Amino acid sequence: MGACRLAFILSIISTSLWAQQSNRYVVFFKDKNNTPYSLSDPGAFLSNKSLYRRAHSKISVTTDDLPVNPSYVSQVKASGAKTFFTSRWMNAVLVEATPTIISTIVSLPIVSNATLVAPGARLIGGRTKQLKIKNGADSPSATQTQIDMLGLDSMHSEGFYGEGILVSIFDAGFPGVNKTTAFQPVFAENRLRLTKDFVSNSDNVYQYDPHGAEVFSVIAGQLDGVFEGGAYKSNYMLFVTEDTSSEYRVEEYNWLFAAEKADSAGTDVIQSSLGYNLFDDASMNYTSANLDGKTAIISKAAAFARDRGIIVVESAGNEGSSSWKFITPPADVDGILAVGSVNSSGIKSTFSSFGPTADGRIKPDVVALGQSTSVILPNGSLGTDSGTSLAAPLVTSLVIGLLQAYPQLTPAEIVQAVKLSADKGNQPNNSLGYGLPNYIAVKHYLESNQSGDDVFIYPNPSASTLNLAFKNIPEGTVDLSFYDSQGKVMATPGINSLDWLSNPVTISLSNLAAGTYLLKVKTSSIIKTFRFVKL
């Protein structure tokens, strides 16, 4: 029998089976008319923390935030479908039903349309996948490199470990997290606030693929003297949204349901190391032309979360060496932090996905260590893994610390500061984005931007050093000229390169006698003279 004819027959058999079985569909409603919920009482469906986060960013609660009308869900259920998770933002419900029942549902006057998101029933009963245990090797200070690269060591030394910040992790499973020593403080201190498995509809997330446990460890793991997560004193919610046994659009909707759950609970940050472009059903595939941040379901979900004051940190994708090459949704969304991977020398990992987006925006946004990143394995031992999936939680840790250190800033301001203060902030590209961010660089950027001056000095007077700070990093060389009170030139040093990590520049005054001096600063766009006193 010819291969084409065999494929055709198999296709007929598959289609016939789909027609007889219950599949997963998302049913969309036309409106939210006659809903029992009201914008005048948002506390009925959003937590106080969620409302505070919106108020902090001056974000209003809108009709998109109103829950799905429960009577609409009841009508769908009465048609014979099994109903599961609803989406406020997309006004929809996930169901399991046969195609015959779906035809009945679509004819309801309240229903706009329904779309097949995965074949087969999946939401009643679960599975337990055998762990893929890797060999771990203990080593002292295993996380030092990845922590130091982003200045998280400095963040920790200033006392910021994530206390009070609520972080939601979306992934494929978290086996071992409830038993591993490295995570016990999270449980002992009651900092795990919620768990939900949206794949098979349970609260048990401590199973399936180890990917999520490794990602979580980069943020939350703690073994004194051996392993240090980037923000290990935060509060957490763990969500399983990825089904590693297959690839269908339902996983994007799982991400949406998790984002809404996290939003209503008041999450500050969503950490996601998941991306989607190709599916088991090719009709669901995305193309590079769809990378506009508005087309993919998961990208729409991430944009909804962003617009509600949630910082979304997303892995850029591991397609850099593949024919696809580009980032994967939802990394294409504007205003989130899509994270690429570099090695310990700051060189781009070959697998790390490239930008730009379909509409020409720079992506990834920033990078972090995603090559041989230290992790805690599900069996509790130390190991390493690679991928933008491991770079993203490092940037998430930085964001968590910044939210704690600068509570007066909005999430959008934090995201902007992380990007613009990174080491390629002046010259971003579609390989490394804005480059490697750093806690100290962000701190310098934020402090410099508190002044209305393009360039300024402090302290003045000073006995030992003078700090020269720029509001914006100048291009090219910075020329400095010192003059004494008679106008005699004392020195003319130059600064060949400057970034936010080295801004402000610390200038030693040890060679100057006590007295009054002038400092002339010249860049490609600024000429300014300061009078200062050496004590």
Legacy VTK file of the C-alpha trace (Angstrom):
# vtk DataFile Version 3.0
C-alpha trace
ASCII
DATASET POLYDATA
POINTS 535 float
0.000 0.000 0.000
1.401 3.432 -0.960
2.544 5.742 1.827
0.177 8.543 0.732
-2.839 6.196 0.683
-1.868 4.772 4.093
-1.573 8.276 5.557
-4.987 9.146 4.073
-6.631 6.061 5.632
-5.000 6.750 9.006
-6.267 10.311 8.784
-9.820 9.043 8.168
-9.541 6.642 11.115
-8.199 9.420 13.357
-10.930 11.833 12.295
-13.546 9.139 12.892
-12.224 8.510 16.394
-12.204 12.218 17.177
-15.806 12.411 16.024
-16.864 9.677 18.461
-14.899 10.710 21.526
-15.012 13.629 23.904
-12.434 16.242 23.028
-11.390 19.464 24.695
-12.911 22.683 23.387
-12.993 26.287 24.490
-16.462 27.797 24.233
-16.637 31.585 23.871
-19.599 33.648 25.023
-21.049 36.689 23.301
-21.323 38.924 26.364
-21.470 39.164 30.144
-25.027 40.435 30.324
-26.977 39.902 33.541
-23.894 38.739 35.390
-24.243 38.729 39.188
-20.845 40.426 39.422
-20.331 44.187 39.302
-17.471 46.622 38.743
-18.714 48.463 41.818
-17.801 45.429 43.969
-14.515 44.069 42.563
-13.688 42.520 45.930
-16.191 39.787 45.097
-13.823 38.337 42.478
-10.407 39.937 43.090
-8.327 39.795 46.273
-7.296 42.932 48.140
-3.722 42.335 47.006
-4.849 42.173 43.384
-6.789 45.406 43.760
-3.842 47.095 45.475
-1.527 46.109 42.621
-3.924 47.684 40.125
-4.309 50.831 42.202
-0.534 51.191 42.525
-0.245 51.333 38.718
-3.470 53.361 38.321
-5.113 50.451 36.491
-8.902 50.280 36.523
-10.965 47.132 36.884
-12.834 46.678 33.584
-15.541 44.426 32.200
-12.769 42.095 31.013
-12.135 41.378 34.691
-15.724 40.372 35.407
-16.124 36.597 35.805
-17.972 34.607 33.176
-21.718 34.636 33.777
-22.306 31.415 35.795
-25.724 30.920 34.188
-23.998 30.746 30.774
-21.716 27.994 32.047
-24.753 26.160 33.423
-26.456 26.277 30.032
-23.351 24.802 28.378
-23.239 22.073 31.008
-26.928 21.325 30.485
-26.143 20.530 26.856
-24.174 17.501 28.010
-20.643 18.904 28.188
-18.343 18.625 31.175
-17.310 22.163 32.126
-14.017 23.074 33.776
-12.014 26.310 33.899
-13.407 29.672 32.861
-11.608 32.726 31.504
-12.684 36.185 32.589
-10.383 37.885 30.121
-11.573 35.932 27.079
-15.120 35.269 28.359
-14.905 31.534 27.776
-15.060 28.101 29.375
-13.009 24.947 28.798
-15.180 21.864 28.214
-14.923 18.202 27.336
-17.595 17.154 24.871
-18.268 15.184 21.716
-18.531 17.048 18.401
-22.293 16.392 18.446
-22.673 18.140 21.805
-20.456 20.997 20.633
-22.785 21.517 17.659
-25.634 21.927 20.124
-23.606 24.325 22.282
-22.622 26.531 19.349
-26.331 26.933 18.484
-27.033 28.489 21.904
-27.832 32.220 21.578
-25.300 33.075 24.308
-22.391 31.371 22.508
-20.176 33.125 19.998
-18.119 30.130 18.857
-16.170 27.094 20.033
-12.717 25.896 19.068
-11.073 22.485 19.354
-7.972 22.841 21.550
-6.977 19.179 22.062
-8.276 15.712 21.200
-9.477 13.368 23.911
-10.599 13.783 27.494
-7.907 14.682 29.998
-9.390 16.611 32.905
-10.816 13.804 34.998
-8.204 11.597 36.610
-4.501 12.241 36.447
-1.211 10.686 35.553
2.028 10.322 37.390
5.056 10.486 35.175
8.272 8.759 36.197
10.976 11.226 37.150
13.845 11.728 34.761
16.527 11.874 37.421
19.842 13.361 36.348
23.194 12.786 37.982
23.928 15.540 40.451
27.311 16.564 41.786
27.685 18.554 44.980
29.989 21.538 44.804
30.437 24.460 47.197
28.869 27.745 46.154
27.329 26.102 43.080
25.229 29.187 42.345
27.914 31.834 42.790
28.441 32.512 39.073
24.769 32.882 38.156
24.074 34.987 41.249
27.063 37.298 40.757
26.428 37.865 37.028
23.181 39.711 37.806
24.416 41.392 40.970
22.058 39.298 43.074
24.861 38.962 45.629
24.737 42.746 46.092
20.943 42.599 46.243
21.185 40.027 49.020
23.841 41.999 50.890
21.410 44.917 50.980
18.811 42.659 52.574
16.513 41.936 49.638
15.590 38.281 49.258
11.997 38.689 48.058
10.153 38.942 51.370
6.501 39.860 50.802
6.612 39.449 47.010
4.198 36.899 45.507
5.573 34.940 42.543
3.685 32.501 40.305
5.601 29.806 38.439
3.965 28.180 35.389
5.635 24.974 34.250
5.388 21.244 33.469
5.567 19.819 36.998
7.353 20.180 40.317
8.326 16.658 41.457
10.315 16.461 44.673
9.640 20.039 45.717
7.478 18.913 48.637
10.182 16.531 49.884
13.501 18.137 49.015
15.538 19.772 51.784
16.299 22.824 49.651
12.606 23.816 49.615
11.648 22.980 53.196
11.839 26.604 54.434
9.121 27.490 51.908
6.767 24.995 53.558
7.908 25.562 57.147
7.298 29.317 56.803
3.967 28.863 54.980
5.181 30.703 51.897
3.659 28.319 49.345
0.275 29.961 48.953
-1.410 27.925 46.194
-0.905 24.967 43.861
-2.979 23.960 40.841
-2.561 21.432 38.049
-4.558 22.682 35.063
-3.492 19.750 32.879
-5.409 17.031 34.701
-7.424 19.218 37.082
-5.984 18.542 40.517
-4.036 20.320 43.246
-1.102 17.897 43.086
1.725 19.618 41.249
4.462 17.442 42.765
4.640 15.074 39.796
5.236 14.992 36.030
8.302 16.505 34.405
11.217 17.779 36.575
11.582 20.948 34.491
9.473 23.055 36.829
11.302 21.857 39.932
14.618 22.923 38.403
13.257 26.324 37.378
11.757 26.830 40.836
15.071 25.935 42.487
16.870 28.766 40.683
14.593 31.183 42.542
13.639 29.415 45.763
16.259 26.742 46.510
18.375 27.148 49.629
21.181 24.949 50.968
23.461 26.879 53.289
26.916 27.306 51.821
26.086 25.195 48.792
23.110 26.535 46.841
21.411 29.923 46.943
18.282 30.771 44.980
17.952 34.271 43.635
14.945 35.284 45.761
14.485 32.400 48.167
12.375 34.234 50.760
9.504 35.125 48.431
5.968 33.759 48.555
5.022 31.337 45.773
2.212 29.799 43.775
2.944 26.770 41.576
0.877 25.982 38.478
1.168 23.069 36.051
0.079 24.277 32.604
2.347 22.309 30.250
1.442 18.770 29.192
4.683 17.123 28.120
2.888 14.065 26.686
1.521 16.088 23.758
1.473 19.584 22.279
-1.887 21.235 21.645
-3.420 24.676 21.994
-5.059 23.654 25.264
-1.710 24.333 26.960
-1.920 27.976 25.951
-5.349 28.152 27.538
-3.989 26.417 30.643
-1.488 29.276 30.838
-4.381 31.739 30.516
-6.367 30.082 33.309
-3.294 30.060 35.542
-2.598 33.741 34.818
-6.140 34.678 35.816
-5.906 32.600 38.984
-2.595 34.250 39.820
-3.996 37.698 39.058
-7.020 37.294 41.290
-4.795 36.032 44.118
-2.628 39.144 43.805
0.564 37.835 42.240
3.306 40.377 41.583
5.303 38.330 39.075
4.647 35.493 36.637
7.669 33.302 35.866
7.136 31.192 32.756
9.674 29.058 30.951
7.222 27.806 28.334
6.779 28.723 24.697
4.646 27.496 21.799
5.011 27.622 18.037
4.498 24.087 16.636
1.836 21.580 17.690
0.926 17.931 17.160
-1.962 19.199 15.035
-0.237 21.264 12.336
-3.364 23.354 11.782
-2.648 24.931 15.183
0.916 25.971 14.266
2.112 29.553 14.381
4.420 31.142 11.836
7.080 33.803 12.339
4.595 36.298 10.883
2.422 35.653 13.952
5.127 36.944 16.332
3.443 40.293 16.900
2.587 39.830 20.578
-1.117 39.849 19.748
-1.873 36.701 17.745
-0.926 33.634 19.807
-3.402 32.748 22.551
-0.624 32.616 25.137
0.639 36.024 24.000
-2.821 37.498 24.449
-2.894 35.993 27.936
0.518 37.466 28.817
-0.591 40.871 27.532
-3.708 40.700 29.720
-1.487 39.957 32.727
0.903 42.803 31.851
-2.004 45.215 31.557
-3.035 44.343 35.119
0.291 45.350 36.614
1.883 41.894 36.698
5.508 41.598 35.639
5.763 38.665 33.227
9.211 37.086 32.844
9.343 34.592 29.990
12.048 32.418 28.439
12.877 33.563 24.911
13.049 30.034 23.493
15.733 27.539 22.496
15.298 27.762 18.729
18.493 29.655 17.875
20.073 26.659 16.134
16.872 25.371 14.544
15.199 26.301 11.267
12.659 28.377 13.246
15.441 30.457 14.892
13.121 33.061 16.413
11.627 33.596 19.858
8.468 31.651 20.691
5.196 33.072 22.038
4.615 34.598 24.530
8.146 36.046 24.374
6.891 38.277 21.536
4.746 40.410 23.853
5.752 44.041 24.308
6.298 45.164 27.895
7.266 41.780 29.335
10.817 40.537 29.925
11.765 37.847 27.390
15.056 36.308 28.536
17.761 34.858 26.322
20.747 32.760 27.372
24.482 33.434 27.662
27.351 31.365 29.021
29.456 32.302 32.037
31.566 34.604 29.844
28.522 36.530 28.684
28.601 35.041 25.176
25.261 34.185 23.566
24.324 30.516 23.752
23.906 29.065 20.278
20.494 27.636 21.182
19.093 30.950 22.446
16.347 32.297 20.177
16.690 35.475 18.154
14.405 38.430 17.517
12.974 40.576 16.176
9.229 40.302 16.523
7.113 40.330 13.380
6.514 44.057 13.887
10.212 44.829 14.280
10.669 45.106 18.064
13.921 44.090 19.769
13.806 40.646 21.363
14.949 39.085 23.606
14.754 41.886 26.166
17.653 40.784 28.384
19.867 37.741 28.974
21.186 35.701 31.911
23.178 32.527 32.506
21.311 29.725 30.755
24.242 27.445 30.011
25.231 24.993 32.752
23.010 26.797 35.237
23.074 25.257 38.719
19.789 23.662 39.827
18.346 21.414 42.499
17.224 18.104 40.998
14.001 16.376 42.127
16.046 13.852 44.123
17.535 16.726 46.130
21.038 16.624 44.672
22.789 19.411 42.819
23.053 19.414 39.069
23.201 21.683 36.055
20.890 22.248 33.133
20.837 24.555 30.134
18.266 26.578 28.231
16.596 29.954 28.286
14.253 28.229 30.743
17.005 28.487 33.360
18.016 32.041 32.443
14.481 33.370 32.939
14.169 32.543 36.681
17.427 34.390 37.331
15.931 37.560 35.852
12.739 36.826 37.769
14.834 36.809 40.960
16.248 40.222 40.055
12.769 41.596 39.420
11.526 40.227 42.739
14.323 41.962 44.635
13.719 45.243 42.804
10.017 45.152 43.635
10.988 44.767 47.273
13.720 47.430 47.170
11.672 50.010 45.241
8.022 49.567 46.298
7.224 53.081 45.128
7.901 52.152 41.491
5.276 50.638 39.221
5.933 47.235 37.604
6.260 48.944 34.216
8.956 51.235 35.641
10.839 48.225 37.021
10.748 46.490 33.621
11.974 49.652 31.891
14.819 50.096 34.383
15.968 46.476 34.000
16.187 46.872 30.234
17.700 50.328 29.928
20.326 49.753 32.626
21.556 46.454 31.137
25.025 46.394 29.619
23.779 46.888 26.056
21.102 49.387 27.024
22.370 51.984 24.545
22.761 49.564 21.647
20.319 46.648 21.943
20.236 43.947 19.292
18.178 40.907 18.364
20.754 38.488 19.698
21.254 39.693 23.280
18.499 42.268 23.530
19.473 44.991 26.013
22.088 42.650 27.418
22.951 41.447 30.887
21.058 43.294 33.644
22.533 43.840 37.093
21.063 44.905 40.423
23.712 47.608 40.966
23.267 48.900 37.411
19.502 49.195 37.951
20.149 50.955 41.256
22.491 53.454 39.611
20.028 54.033 36.790
17.167 54.713 39.186
19.210 56.974 41.440
20.642 58.958 38.539
17.206 59.478 37.081
16.001 61.077 40.319
17.982 64.178 39.367
16.839 66.662 36.769
20.437 67.283 35.657
22.043 65.495 32.728
25.255 65.154 34.748
25.994 65.921 38.398
28.640 65.401 41.109
28.469 64.384 44.772
29.399 64.657 47.598
30.556 68.238 47.546
32.658 69.104 49.567
34.569 65.801 49.780
37.743 64.649 51.492
38.584 61.616 49.373
36.422 60.801 46.353
34.012 62.520 43.990
31.152 60.721 42.235
30.299 61.787 38.698
26.841 60.612 37.625
25.025 60.811 34.293
21.265 60.784 33.865
21.763 58.999 30.551
24.810 56.996 29.523
26.795 59.135 27.057
28.046 57.724 23.790
31.776 57.655 23.150
34.550 59.011 25.341
33.978 61.212 28.378
36.734 63.860 28.794
37.478 65.247 32.257
39.601 68.348 32.955
40.573 69.575 36.436
41.559 73.203 37.092
42.804 74.909 40.249
41.497 78.255 41.484
43.962 80.111 39.174
42.751 78.225 36.106
45.794 75.971 35.862
45.097 72.579 34.327
45.720 69.882 36.951
44.783 66.749 34.995
42.832 65.670 31.908
41.777 62.045 32.400
39.327 60.345 30.068
36.718 57.597 30.392
36.650 55.380 27.324
33.503 53.427 28.078
30.685 53.794 30.543
27.633 51.743 31.432
25.112 51.777 34.267
27.199 49.388 36.311
30.072 51.919 36.340
27.837 54.985 36.526
28.421 56.940 38.718
32.177 57.096 38.157
34.190 57.349 41.359
37.108 59.793 41.027
39.907 59.763 43.587
40.911 63.163 44.982
43.956 61.834 46.832
46.406 63.718 44.588
44.735 67.087 45.181
45.589 69.387 48.059
42.769 70.924 50.053
41.130 73.775 48.184
38.601 74.800 45.541
38.715 73.264 42.040
36.803 73.169 38.762
35.881 69.982 36.923
34.979 70.273 33.233
33.008 67.350 31.794
32.750 66.944 28.026
30.834 64.306 26.078
29.467 64.188 22.535
26.385 66.079 23.719
27.303 67.717 27.048
29.815 70.331 28.178
29.479 71.259 31.841
31.757 72.727 34.510
31.422 72.070 38.237
33.020 73.856 41.187
33.903 71.548 44.075
35.807 71.710 47.342
38.472 69.205 48.402
38.580 69.081 52.231
LINES 1 536
535 0 1 2 3 4 5 6 7 8 9 10 11 12 13 14 15 16 17 18 19 20 21 22 23 24 25 26 27 28 29 30 31 32 33 34 35 36 37 38 39 40 41 42 43 44 45 46 47 48 49 50 51 52 53 54 55 56 57 58 59 60 61 62 63 64 65 66 67 68 69 70 71 72 73 74 75 76 77 78 79 80 81 82 83 84 85 86 87 88 89 90 91 92 93 94 95 96 97 98 99 100 101 102 103 104 105 106 107 108 109 110 111 112 113 114 115 116 117 118 119 120 121 122 123 124 125 126 127 128 129 130 131 132 133 134 135 136 137 138 139 140 141 142 143 144 145 146 147 148 149 150 151 152 153 154 155 156 157 158 159 160 161 162 163 164 165 166 167 168 169 170 171 172 173 174 175 176 177 178 179 180 181 182 183 184 185 186 187 188 189 190 191 192 193 194 195 196 197 198 199 200 201 202 203 204 205 206 207 208 209 210 211 212 213 214 215 216 217 218 219 220 221 222 223 224 225 226 227 228 229 230 231 232 233 234 235 236 237 238 239 240 241 242 243 244 245 246 247 248 249 250 251 252 253 254 255 256 257 258 259 260 261 262 263 264 265 266 267 268 269 270 271 272 273 274 275 276 277 278 279 280 281 282 283 284 285 286 287 288 289 290 291 292 293 294 295 296 297 298 299 300 301 302 303 304 305 306 307 308 309 310 311 312 313 314 315 316 317 318 319 320 321 322 323 324 325 326 327 328 329 330 331 332 333 334 335 336 337 338 339 340 341 342 343 344 345 346 347 348 349 350 351 352 353 354 355 356 357 358 359 360 361 362 363 364 365 366 367 368 369 370 371 372 373 374 375 376 377 378 379 380 381 382 383 384 385 386 387 388 389 390 391 392 393 394 395 396 397 398 399 400 401 402 403 404 405 406 407 408 409 410 411 412 413 414 415 416 417 418 419 420 421 422 423 424 425 426 427 428 429 430 431 432 433 434 435 436 437 438 439 440 441 442 443 444 445 446 447 448 449 450 451 452 453 454 455 456 457 458 459 460 461 462 463 464 465 466 467 468 469 470 471 472 473 474 475 476 477 478 479 480 481 482 483 484 485 486 487 488 489 490 491 492 493 494 495 496 497 498 499 500 501 502 503 504 505 506 507 508 509 510 511 512 513 514 515 516 517 518 519 520 521 522 523 524 525 526 527 528 529 530 531 532 533 534
